[in-house]
Amino acid sequence: MKSKIVASLLVCCFVISASHAQGKLNRAKNDLSGTSSSSSSNSNSNRSTNNNDDDWGDGVGFFDGVFIEIAYHATIGIFFGEMESRYFYEYPYSDGSHGEYAYGDEDESIPLKRSQFIVSNTFFTSGKEFYGNDIKLNFRFVPLVGIEANHLHFFEDRPKNNLGATSVMINYYRVREQYVTAFWGVGATHVGNGVDETGFAYQVGVEVFLKKPYSLSALWKQSLINDSSIDEFKLHARYHLKRLSIHGGYNHYQLGSVSINALGFGVDYRF
């Protein structure tokens, strides 16, 4: 009897140690690779839902025009808004209390520019065994629209492992006021290091310029990879030193079923 109990305890210890040795990033890679057994059941339920939609879809044709009209006014107004003329200040708080955007009727003595290029790097850590880095290039060739490229990389010490994701986004800057910048963007994310998959990505972000030299920013981004996703949420405070700014705050990542909370800090530089 005792030998059976000892054997059972050894099996439990082996299972626990094996699951621990697998590591967070290995589990994330399995989720993002689409090897989860739940993907087939999800696809079956989606097919049955689509079939049900076909049965009653023809009955709402009379209201199509109304829905399209409502959707047009709602989405165009919310997502695009008015396209007023804007410029960039050389950097936030360069002349008084303001953010990065200037109105077109500013005093000609204040230096303004039509485009802006920002290089940003953020290092984040979650305990002693897990850390990462996020480098980002943001170029707004006009005040309204910009292109953004970033590489997000995760590292794990026990066991040794890493996971990288590279994104390219097109951002539309919906709110371009003197104290608030807000945007949404769409693009694609490629996940490497054994996953080797590419998926659609979208993001929304906002930065509020409080009082010289401080600002607060928030970002939500989701990259759809197979039947899973990489979710990012960042809440950062910034201290502006002319073209250079220092930021730090809370980072949350959801890599498939793996959840990671981290502290991040880094720098930005505006050209």
N, C-alpha and C positions, 0 to 999 in steps of 0.2 A: 504493500500500500504506500509506504513511504517513498519507494523508488518511483512509483507513478506520479506522486506529487512533485518530486524533484524534477522528473522529466517534463512535467507540464510547466513548471516554473521556468525551466531552461528554454522551452519552446517559446514561451511568452517573452522572455528576455531577448531571444533571437529576433522575434518579429518586431519588437519595439526598436531594437538597435538597427535593424535593417531599414525600417521606415525612417529612422532618424538619419541614417547614412545616406539615404536617397537625396535629401536636401530639398530646399524650397525651389531652387531653380530647375532641378530635374523634374519635379512635379509640374512646374509652370511650363516647361518644354513639352511634356506629355499632353497637357491641356491644349496648348497652342498648336501642336502638331495634328490635332484632331483625332487622337487615338482613343479618346474616351468613348465608352460604350453608349453614352447617352445621345451621341450625335445622330445615330440611326433612328432612335425613337423620336427625336425632335423633328427630323426630316419627314417621318411618316405622319406626325400630327400636323405638320405644316401642309402636307399634300391634302389631307382630309379637310383641313380648314379651307384651302383654296377651292376644293370641289364644292363645298357647301356655299361658298361665296358665288360660284357660277350659277347656282340654282335660283338665287334671288336677285342677282345683280341687274337683270334686265328690267326689273320692276321699278327701279328708281330713275330711269332715264328721263322722266318728266322734270325731275328736279335738278338735273345736271347743270343747267344754265345758272340756276340760283347758287348752287354750291361753288361753281367756278367763279362767279362774280364775288361772292363773299371771300373765297380763298385768295383771289387776286388782291383785293383791297387790304386784307389782313396781313398776308405774307409780304407783299411789296412794301407796305408801310412799316412793318416790323423789321424786316431783314435788310431793306435797302435805305429807306428814309429819303430825306432831301439831300441833294448833292451840292451843298454850299461850298464856295471857294474857301480853301484852307491852305495854310503854310505851316512849316515847322520852325519853332525856335531853334537856336543853336543847341540848346539843351534845356531841360526843365529848370525853372526858376532863374533863367539867365538874366532876366530883367524884371524883378519884382516877383509877385505871387501868381504863378501860372503853371500849367503843365507843359506838354510838348507841342500842342497845336495852337496856332495863332489865326485870328480872323484876317481876311484879306484887306481890311481897312486900317491895319496897324500903322503906327508912326513909322515913317520911312527911316528914322534914325536907329530903329531896332533891327539888328541883323536877323534875317529870315532866310529859309532855304526851301526848295521844292521837293527834296528827297531826303531820306534818312537811312543810315546803315548802322545796325547795332550788333555787336558781338557779345555773347553772354555765356558764362560758364558757371555751373552749379555743381558742387560736390555734396553728396548726401550720405548719411550713415544711419544704420539701424542696429544698434548694439555693436559688439566687437567683431562679429563674424560676417556681417553683411554691410556692403557699402556700394556706391555707384557714382556715376558722373553723367552730366547732361550738358552738352555743348550746343549752342544755337546761333545761327546766323539769320538775321532779319533785315531784309532790304525792302523799304517802301519807296518804289520808284516814283510814285505820286502819293499825295496825302491820303488818297482814297483806298488804294489797293497795294498789297505787298506780297512778296514770296518769302517763305521761311523754310530753312532746312535745319534739322537737328539730329544728333545721334545720342541716344540714351543707352547707357551700358551699366549692367548690374554685375557685381562680383560677390562670390560666396567663398569663405575660407574653409568650411568643414561641411561637406567635402569640397575640394577645389573645383569651382565651376564658374561660368560666366554666361551672360546672355545680352545680346545687343539688338537694338531696334533703331532703324534710320527712317526718318519721315521727311516728306516734302509737302508743304502746305501752301495754298493760296488763301490769303486773308483779306477779308473785306472789313474796313474800319467803319463800322456803323455809327458810332458816336465819336465825334471829333471836336470836343469842346475844350475850353481852356483848363478846366479842372478834372475832366473825365475823358478817358479813352476806353472804348469798348469795341470788340471785334468778334467776328466768327470766321471760321475757315474750314476748308475741305481739302483733302489730298489723299496720300497713300503712305502706308508704313510697311517696311520690309523687316522681318525678323530673321536673324541669322543664327549662327552657332548651333546647327543641328535642326532647327525648325525650318528655315529656308522657305518661308511663306510670305506673301504680300497681300495686304488687305486695305479696304477703304478706311479713312480716318476723318474725323471731324473734331473741332474744338471751338470753345467760346472763352473769352477772357475779358477782364476789365482791370483798369488801373485808376485809382482815385488819388489826386494830388491834394494832400491835406493842408499842409503849411510848410513853407520852406524850412528845412530841406527834405521833408518826409513824404512818402507815398505808400499806399497799400495796393497790392495786386492779387488777383485770384484767377486761376486757370483750370478749366475742365477739358480733358481730351480723351477720346476713346478711339482705339484702333481695332477694327473687327478682323480677327484672324481665324479662319475656318469657322467653327461653331463657338469659338471663345473670343476673348478680347483682352487688350491691354488698356486699363483705365488709369488715368492720372488726374490727381487733384493737388493743386499747389496754392498755398496761402502765404504770401511773402510781404515783408516790410522792406522799404528801400530808404537808404540815406544817400542823397545826391551830392556829389562833389564835382560840380561843373559837368564835363563830359563823362566822368567816371561815376558809377554808383555801386554801392555795396548792398547786397540783399541777403536776407535769411528768413527762415520760417519753417512751416510744416509742409511735408510732402507725403502723399498717400498714393500707393501703387497697388493695383489689382492685376496680377498676371495669371489669367485663368482663374483657378480656385485659390491661388496663393495671394494673401493680403500682406502688405508691407507698409508700416508706418515709419517715417524717417524724419530726421532733422536735416535741413539743407542750408547751405550758405555759399555765396559766390559773388561775382563781380559782373558788371556790364560796362561796355564802352561804346559811346556814340561817335560816329564819324560825320 
